[in-house]
Amino acid sequence: MKKITAIILSIAMVLCLFTVGGYAAEDKPFYLVLGDSIAYGSGISNSKEACYGKIVSDTNGYDYANHSVPGHTTANLINRLSNEVVIADLKKADIISISIGGNDFLMSNLIGLMFDSIVKNDHAEFDRIAEGFYNNFCKIIDIINSHNEDAVILMQTLYNPQSGYLRAPYQEGADRINAAIEKYNTENPGEIVIVDVASALGDDMANYADDEIHPSAKGNEIIADVILDKLCELSLGSDTTPVIAAKGEDIEIPAIFTATLRIAGFVFNAISVVYNLFTGFFA
């Protein structure tokens, strides 16, 4: 009888362990990352292992999925949110990080935008794109809420990775995107939590990859820092010291890639000088 009792108790203990383990797994927060190449980690070659989303999930022990797609605009993200796999992860997400908006400008006649900004000081097209971003962003949050009203949505501000003559037009775009995010937050209090990635990355070029568009390995770690700090503020994380399971490896881009845009910026600046002299002369 004692042997039988001991066997029964042993089985019960094993079942309890499995049950406790099952509950622990269920209680693990699910962290979902959505957006563009910034969220994907395109500035590093080992993005799946070292992007900021992975760092955040490793640090806080979250379950994690990253459905970001390089090149995606807000319109693309709206379509992405109809994917069955994405919807399934949306429904179980506790925390959702979003990086989107930069490609709304980059994929919309960038050379023309730079010409308008540098040469003509005309930002009408910038305003039109920003308005489109705002309308699409409202739809994105509505879609997310239709699947999951309880998830905390972290929306990242857009940074400026440029220097020289290109910095001003890029800033025009970033400022408008960030103003639209602030506008949404003001008009819909409690719907999103803004994470100020732009201020954290600043104008230190070491924070950006050779393509002068995406965050470098260092930049990804900085973004992870800011998100971890915000999660601690929200009592959704307990550790602000990033766990770097895999060190990011910066991509290497041929100099001609960035040189082309720099030359365009230089040419447009030269044209603007002549243009302003000419228009001033005949004014």
N, C-alpha and C positions, 0 to 999 in steps of 0.2 A: 504493500500500500504506500509506504514511504517513497519507494522508487517511482511509482505511478504519479504521486503528488509532485515529486521533484521534476518529473518530465513535463507535467502540465504547467507548473510554474515557469519552467525554462521556456516553453513554447509561448506562454503569455508574455514573458519579458521580451522575447524576440519580436512578437507582434507589436508590443508597445514601442519598441525602438523603431520599427518600420513606420508606425503611425506617427510618432514624433518627427521622424525624418520627413514624412510626407507633408506634415503641417509646416515644417520649416521651409521646405521647398516652395509650398504654396504661398507662404508669407514673404518670400523674397520679392522685392519690388522689381517691376519690369520697366526697363529704360529703353525707349524707342527714339531713334534719330531719323529725322526726315530732312530733305532738302536737296542741295546742289553739290558741286564739287568741293566746296569748303567743308561741308559735313562729311563727305565721302573720304576726305583726306588726300586730295590730289596733289598736294605739295610734297608728299613723301611717297617713296616707292613701295613701302610695306604698310599701306594705309589700313588694311584690315586688322593688323596687329598693333598699330601705333597711333591711329587717329585719336582725336580728343574724346570721341564717344567711347572708344574702347578703354581709354585711360580712366574716364569717369566710372564706367561700369566695373572695371577691375578694382578701383579704389574703394567703392562702396559695396561691392559684392552683389551688384544687381544682375538679374537676367537681362539680356541685351539683344537688340536687333537694329541694324542700320539699313534703311531702305533708300538712302540718298543716291542720286544719279547725277554724275557730272554733266554740266550743260543745262540742267533743268531751270526753267523759269517758273514763275508763279502759275502760269497756265499749264505747264507740264505737271506741276505738283498736284493741281486739281485733278488731272487725269490719272495720276499715279494713285490717288486716294480711292480710286474705284477698283484697284487690283485686289483680288480676293485674299492673297497672302498678307498684303498691307492692312486690309480691313481687319483680318483676324488678329494681327498684332496691335492695331489701334484699340480694339475692344478690350484687350487685357493690359494695356499700358497704364502704368502709374505715373510715369514722367515722360514727357515728349519734348525733345529738343528740336528746334527748327532753325535752319539757316537757308534763307531764300531771298531773292531780290536783285542780287548783283547781275545776274544774267539777263534780267529784264532790260538792262542797259547794254551789256556787252553783246547781246545777240540782236541788238536793234541799231544797225548802221553806226558802229562805234566811230568810224572815221568821220562820218557826217556830224555826229554829235560833238566830236572834238573840234571840228572846223567851226561849227556854230558857236561853241563856247569860247574858243581861243581867239578866233578871227572876228566874229560878229558880235560877241558878247550877247548872244541870243540863246535863251534857255527855255523857249516855248516847248520844244520837243522833250526836254527833260521833265517839264511839268506834266505833259501828256502821259509819259511813261510812268511817272510817279502816281498819277491818278489811276492808271490801269493796275499798277501794283496794289494800291489800296483796295480797289474793288475786288481783285482776286484774293487778296489776303483775308478779307472779310469772308469770302466763300470758303477758303481753306479752313478757317477756324469753325465755321458753321458745319462743315462736313465732319471735322474731327469731333465736334460736340454731338453730332447726330449718332455717332457710334460709341462715344464715351464722354460723358459730361463730367466725370470725376478726375480725369487725368490733369496733372499740373503741366501747363504748356509753357516752355521756356523759349522765348523768341530772341534771337541774337541780333544785335545791331550790326550794320555793315561798315567795315573798315575801309581805309584807303591805302593800298599797297604801293602807290606810285610816288615818284620824286620828279624833280625838274618841271618841265613845261606841262607834263601830263597830270601833275598832281591836282591842279585847279579844276579841270573838267571832271576828273574822277570824284573830287570832293563834292562838286555840284550834285552828282548822282547819289553819292552816299548820304549827303545831308537830306535829300528829298526822301529817300527810302526810310531813313531814321525818323524823320518828321512824321511820315505816314504811320510808322509803328507807334510812335508816341500818341498820335491822333487816335488810333484805334484803342490804345490803352486808356486814354482819357474818356472816350465815348463808351467804352465797354469795361468798366472797372472790374477787376477780378478775373477776367477771362484769360489774360496772359501775364507772364512774368518776364520783364525785359532783362536780358543779360548783356551788359555793356562790353561786348567784345572789342568794339572799335577803340574805346579808351584804353583798354588793356594792351592791345597790340601797338597802338600809337604809330609813330613814324620811324621806328627803328627797323631798318631794312633787314636786320638779322632775323626778324620775326617772320620774314616772307621768303618764299621759295625763289629759285632763279628765274622763274617765269614772271615774277613780280605781279602775281595775281593771288596765289594761294598761300596759306600759312605754311611755314617751314616746320621741321620737327620741333624746334623751339617754340614756334608759334602755336602749334597744336597743344603743347604742354601748358602754355599760357592760357589758352582758351579753356582747357581742362581745369586749371586753377580757378578761373573766374566762375565756371559752372559749379565746381565743388563748393566754393564759398557761398554761392547763392543757395545751393541745396541745404547747406548747414543752416543758413538763415531761415529756411523754410521748414527746418527739422525733418528733412528728407534724407539727410546724410550726416555722418558723424566724423568724417575724416576730411581735412582740407589739404593733406599732404599727398600729392598724386603718387599712385603706384604705377611705376613704369615697368610693365612686364616685358615689353620689347621696345628697344630704343628706336626712334624714328630715323629713317634714312632719307636724307634730302634728295629730291630729284635733281638731275643735271640737264639743263636746257642749253642748246646751242646759243651762243651770243647773238646770232642773227635774229633770233626770235624777238628778243626785247629791243635790239638795235633798230629794227624796222619801225616800231611804234615810237621810239625815242626820236628817230629822224623825222617822222611825221609831226611829232610835237614841235620839234625845232623849226621845221618848214612852216607850220601853221603860225608859230609865234612870229617868224620873220614876215610872213604875209600880213599878220595883224598890225605890225609896225607900219608897213607901207600903206595898208588899208586905212589906218587911223590918220596918217599924214595926208593921204589923198582926200579923205572925206572932210578932214579939218580944213584943208586948203580951200575946198569948194563950198564950205559951209557958209 
